[in-house]
């Protein structure tokens, strides 16, 4: 049977294209194995133009670009790779790391967490890199209450470098920045706050109080310092002492939603919910991304007929800080009062699971 000329030409073109891809792939591999990175990257890109479904090619292109600080190209490569194989944890992790470097903060956090959730195949050293970038991103996005506990594993292992201390300091002072974004003139403040928080986290009681005193003496009017000290006082001193510091914080930082919400929460616990209501409402207006503001306002509303709105704010608090046992319990109570018993049971189960996780990850 005679093959039509047009089909014959098409078949020859396909064979030539396949040969070209095979040659390019082999050349790219050879260049990569001999550490000729620029040539390898160029060859992988050409091969992938011919065969975009080549997952291995996207992987090697991505890793080569990541290692050579070409994060834009690397991010694109890993985004194509995870489309082809979404179960590879390292693919999501490297995608997030590239996005971290290109400034895509929310996507970076989402993808790093996706990789950590899958977990399988992540080398321990890479896992630590991912977890460190995760906590820096949480601080950068203003999710301070989620960030601070995630520094603890690094502190327990004795990790202590300038970037870690700066990250802890930024979180303690509620500054939504990365360590390399600290403005000139504030590095000493951030380092002092980080060092103070580090001492508190390791439990060095003999040095923690003097470190706080020095921080207050040197930076009495720096936003965040008084709030940081108040959180420390709340761990072992009467609430009245913390309230004094929180009020000082509001003098220098009038829009501090966390300080205002904390005062309101302490008033609620003292039985003064009515007086706390305007403070809590203002805190939510000033800081809609503050979990303690959302929680406190929701807690107060839960004692009023407006249970629907209370649940909305308590759910917002839980979304902003899903690791808080207190927020889950508050939401469980509101669900129960609203007759949403299955939702209430789910929140109680989550609270118990978080408590067990906390116990198992505590100091040994």
Legacy VTK file of the C-alpha trace (Angstrom):
# vtk DataFile Version 3.0
C-alpha trace
ASCII
DATASET POLYDATA
POINTS 364 float
0.000 0.000 0.000
1.360 3.366 -0.968
1.838 5.892 1.864
0.603 9.401 0.953
3.461 11.862 0.536
2.110 14.294 3.121
1.981 11.557 5.806
5.462 10.435 4.894
6.796 13.962 5.318
4.983 14.312 8.667
6.388 10.985 9.914
9.920 11.973 8.939
9.487 15.272 10.794
8.336 13.455 13.934
11.310 11.085 13.805
13.695 13.996 13.320
12.076 15.845 16.207
12.418 12.771 18.438
16.060 12.406 17.459
16.625 16.079 18.206
15.044 15.733 21.656
17.069 12.595 22.425
20.279 14.340 21.393
19.467 17.464 23.397
18.539 15.436 26.481
21.783 13.463 26.258
23.820 16.633 25.804
22.034 18.308 28.727
22.783 15.321 30.958
26.442 15.336 29.910
26.753 19.064 30.577
25.122 18.694 33.981
27.354 15.766 34.949
30.493 17.702 33.968
29.228 20.733 35.935
28.864 22.940 32.863
25.832 24.633 34.374
25.086 27.400 31.822
25.245 24.930 28.920
23.142 22.381 30.814
20.434 24.957 31.550
20.298 26.081 27.919
20.108 22.490 26.652
17.384 21.496 29.114
15.343 24.512 28.039
15.668 23.559 24.357
14.767 19.924 25.048
11.725 20.962 27.081
10.469 23.148 24.244
10.232 19.949 22.227
8.923 17.718 25.014
7.209 19.771 27.760
5.914 16.584 29.433
9.487 15.565 30.372
9.239 15.715 34.185
12.874 14.778 34.743
13.964 17.663 32.531
11.924 20.178 34.531
13.383 18.759 37.747
16.989 19.111 36.638
16.366 22.527 35.105
14.803 23.655 38.373
17.568 22.357 40.613
20.294 23.769 38.377
18.641 27.184 38.384
18.021 27.106 42.127
21.659 26.232 42.826
22.832 29.045 40.525
20.448 31.656 42.008
18.283 31.868 38.864
15.098 31.718 40.902
12.649 33.028 38.304
13.517 30.287 35.822
13.782 27.735 38.632
10.345 28.624 39.939
8.823 28.174 36.495
10.581 24.818 36.104
9.311 23.502 39.432
5.792 24.785 38.755
5.800 22.695 35.552
7.288 19.731 37.399
4.575 19.609 40.089
1.901 19.771 37.393
3.319 16.506 36.062
3.960 14.881 39.449
2.154 16.514 42.357
3.151 13.846 44.879
6.856 14.728 45.036
7.399 16.721 48.222
10.751 18.123 47.136
9.171 19.586 44.002
6.752 21.662 46.068
9.499 22.550 48.520
11.885 23.857 45.867
9.031 25.710 44.184
8.349 27.490 47.466
12.023 28.284 48.005
12.263 29.837 44.541
9.116 31.876 45.206
10.570 33.012 48.525
13.518 34.480 46.648
11.354 36.155 43.983
9.105 37.763 46.593
5.973 35.670 46.060
5.437 35.321 49.817
1.969 33.785 50.057
2.589 31.293 47.257
5.939 30.414 48.796
4.351 29.638 52.161
1.579 27.604 50.556
3.978 25.503 48.502
6.567 24.985 51.238
3.783 23.766 53.511
2.493 21.503 50.748
5.919 19.900 50.516
6.194 19.495 54.288
2.718 17.954 54.468
3.635 15.342 51.858
6.955 14.819 53.614
8.072 11.652 51.845
11.520 11.874 50.317
12.605 15.147 51.901
16.161 14.913 53.197
16.548 16.065 56.838
18.804 18.984 55.880
16.341 20.191 53.235
13.473 19.802 55.680
15.186 22.162 58.100
15.723 24.685 55.318
12.028 24.474 54.432
10.913 24.853 58.045
13.185 27.845 58.557
11.820 29.571 55.460
8.291 28.705 56.612
8.738 30.502 59.924
10.353 33.534 58.260
7.417 33.739 55.852
4.895 33.531 58.690
6.543 36.541 60.306
6.739 38.389 56.978
3.008 37.843 56.467
2.219 39.111 59.977
1.241 35.696 61.379
3.344 36.162 64.500
1.447 33.780 66.767
1.995 30.968 64.286
5.621 31.902 63.782
7.015 32.074 67.316
6.433 28.423 68.347
8.068 27.282 65.098
11.349 28.866 66.162
11.433 26.625 69.229
12.775 23.445 67.518
15.756 25.446 66.229
16.380 26.910 69.680
16.160 23.490 71.340
18.787 22.140 68.972
21.107 24.979 69.914
20.943 26.717 66.525
21.963 30.333 66.993
22.975 32.557 64.122
22.357 36.154 63.164
19.457 35.391 60.819
17.677 33.174 63.356
18.053 35.715 66.161
16.834 38.499 63.864
13.832 36.411 62.824
12.924 35.786 66.462
13.378 39.478 67.250
11.104 40.563 64.418
8.442 38.111 65.569
8.711 39.217 69.193
8.259 42.860 68.174
5.422 42.037 65.726
7.290 43.462 62.729
6.247 41.940 59.407
9.699 41.892 57.836
12.364 39.433 56.764
15.765 39.709 58.460
17.304 41.185 55.294
14.571 43.849 55.146
15.328 45.450 58.519
15.835 49.211 57.955
19.157 50.819 58.735
19.299 51.871 62.361
16.990 49.128 63.636
19.363 46.174 63.467
20.542 46.638 67.066
16.955 46.754 68.381
15.969 43.622 66.450
19.083 41.771 67.612
18.488 42.768 71.247
14.855 41.656 71.109
15.855 38.401 69.436
18.567 37.684 71.973
16.147 38.399 74.836
13.495 36.116 73.344
16.124 33.421 72.751
17.127 33.460 76.431
13.469 33.215 77.435
12.903 30.311 75.050
15.851 28.291 76.343
14.676 28.904 79.917
17.715 30.826 81.115
15.881 32.624 83.925
19.023 34.183 85.403
19.659 36.123 82.180
16.176 36.686 80.804
14.980 39.345 83.265
18.217 41.397 82.991
17.944 41.154 79.185
14.396 42.536 79.299
15.522 45.335 81.614
18.310 46.281 79.224
15.898 46.172 76.282
13.439 48.476 78.062
16.221 50.842 79.190
17.650 51.182 75.678
14.390 51.181 73.699
11.582 52.402 75.998
9.569 53.938 73.145
10.215 51.452 70.365
6.940 49.944 69.081
6.546 46.349 70.140
8.967 46.367 73.066
6.378 46.963 75.780
4.006 44.405 74.261
6.826 41.862 74.159
7.599 42.496 77.828
3.906 42.232 78.734
3.713 38.756 77.167
6.673 37.773 79.304
5.063 39.132 82.477
1.832 37.288 81.761
3.680 33.980 82.024
4.386 34.377 85.750
3.303 37.761 87.179
-0.094 39.298 88.065
-2.074 40.463 85.060
-2.145 44.030 86.396
1.592 44.397 85.760
1.181 43.281 82.171
-1.710 45.722 81.653
0.566 48.599 82.675
3.045 47.600 79.972
0.274 47.120 77.406
-0.997 50.622 78.074
2.561 51.937 77.616
2.616 50.097 74.285
-0.557 51.860 73.184
0.998 55.218 74.091
3.832 54.685 71.609
1.882 52.473 69.203
-1.804 53.560 69.309
-2.846 51.181 66.516
-1.480 48.067 68.203
-4.369 45.661 67.791
-2.583 42.962 69.772
-1.994 45.211 72.802
-5.565 46.496 72.825
-7.000 43.001 72.338
-4.863 41.567 75.113
-6.106 44.221 77.539
-9.673 43.414 76.480
-9.102 39.675 76.933
-7.698 40.193 80.420
-10.780 42.273 81.245
-13.048 39.484 79.989
-11.240 36.993 82.208
-11.757 39.374 85.125
-15.501 39.456 84.432
-15.651 42.848 82.739
-16.835 41.836 79.270
-19.070 44.880 78.794
-16.221 47.292 79.462
-13.942 45.250 77.210
-16.336 45.320 74.249
-15.284 48.684 72.689
-11.607 47.802 73.111
-12.091 44.458 71.366
-14.121 46.019 68.567
-11.427 48.657 67.982
-8.739 45.976 68.017
-10.491 44.078 65.195
-10.847 47.289 63.195
-7.163 48.133 63.640
-5.925 44.595 63.062
-8.252 42.279 61.136
-5.322 39.877 60.704
-4.696 39.711 64.452
-5.905 36.348 65.767
-6.111 37.513 69.380
-8.235 40.496 68.300
-10.608 38.242 66.359
-10.758 35.757 69.226
-11.412 38.327 71.943
-14.124 40.081 69.984
-15.734 36.753 69.093
-15.570 35.624 72.705
-17.387 38.741 73.885
-20.003 38.449 71.145
-20.591 34.810 72.126
-22.151 36.138 75.317
-24.660 38.214 73.358
-27.576 37.254 71.089
-25.329 37.822 68.040
-23.967 34.279 68.046
-23.594 34.134 64.263
-21.194 37.068 64.226
-19.350 35.630 67.213
-18.708 32.419 65.298
-17.448 34.360 62.276
-14.797 36.098 64.389
-13.837 32.940 66.263
-13.451 31.107 62.950
-11.251 33.937 61.705
-9.052 33.586 64.797
-8.743 29.850 64.203
-7.793 30.360 60.547
-5.126 32.876 61.509
-3.681 30.692 64.261
-4.821 27.072 63.826
-2.343 25.862 66.458
-4.093 27.671 69.342
-5.934 25.260 71.627
-7.761 28.189 73.219
-9.197 29.332 69.895
-10.478 25.839 69.059
-12.109 25.518 72.482
-13.751 28.931 72.179
-15.126 27.987 68.786
-16.323 24.617 70.087
-18.277 26.363 72.822
-19.868 28.795 70.353
-20.787 25.971 67.969
-22.365 24.061 70.839
-24.431 27.090 71.882
-25.570 27.468 68.283
-26.695 23.843 68.116
-23.888 22.871 65.728
-22.903 19.839 67.781
-20.897 17.951 65.158
-18.799 21.067 64.520
-18.331 21.439 68.265
-17.151 17.835 68.580
-14.705 18.348 65.716
-13.173 21.384 67.429
-12.866 19.554 70.744
-11.136 16.642 69.021
-8.750 19.067 67.385
-8.043 20.680 70.760
-7.182 17.304 72.275
-4.917 16.457 69.328
-3.093 19.774 69.672
-2.641 19.237 73.400
-1.113 15.820 72.751
1.185 17.260 70.087
2.282 19.937 72.523
3.033 17.367 75.207
4.999 15.143 72.850
7.080 18.033 71.478
7.819 19.617 74.836
11.257 19.729 76.480
12.760 16.306 77.110
LINES 1 365
364 0 1 2 3 4 5 6 7 8 9 10 11 12 13 14 15 16 17 18 19 20 21 22 23 24 25 26 27 28 29 30 31 32 33 34 35 36 37 38 39 40 41 42 43 44 45 46 47 48 49 50 51 52 53 54 55 56 57 58 59 60 61 62 63 64 65 66 67 68 69 70 71 72 73 74 75 76 77 78 79 80 81 82 83 84 85 86 87 88 89 90 91 92 93 94 95 96 97 98 99 100 101 102 103 104 105 106 107 108 109 110 111 112 113 114 115 116 117 118 119 120 121 122 123 124 125 126 127 128 129 130 131 132 133 134 135 136 137 138 139 140 141 142 143 144 145 146 147 148 149 150 151 152 153 154 155 156 157 158 159 160 161 162 163 164 165 166 167 168 169 170 171 172 173 174 175 176 177 178 179 180 181 182 183 184 185 186 187 188 189 190 191 192 193 194 195 196 197 198 199 200 201 202 203 204 205 206 207 208 209 210 211 212 213 214 215 216 217 218 219 220 221 222 223 224 225 226 227 228 229 230 231 232 233 234 235 236 237 238 239 240 241 242 243 244 245 246 247 248 249 250 251 252 253 254 255 256 257 258 259 260 261 262 263 264 265 266 267 268 269 270 271 272 273 274 275 276 277 278 279 280 281 282 283 284 285 286 287 288 289 290 291 292 293 294 295 296 297 298 299 300 301 302 303 304 305 306 307 308 309 310 311 312 313 314 315 316 317 318 319 320 321 322 323 324 325 326 327 328 329 330 331 332 333 334 335 336 337 338 339 340 341 342 343 344 345 346 347 348 349 350 351 352 353 354 355 356 357 358 359 360 361 362 363
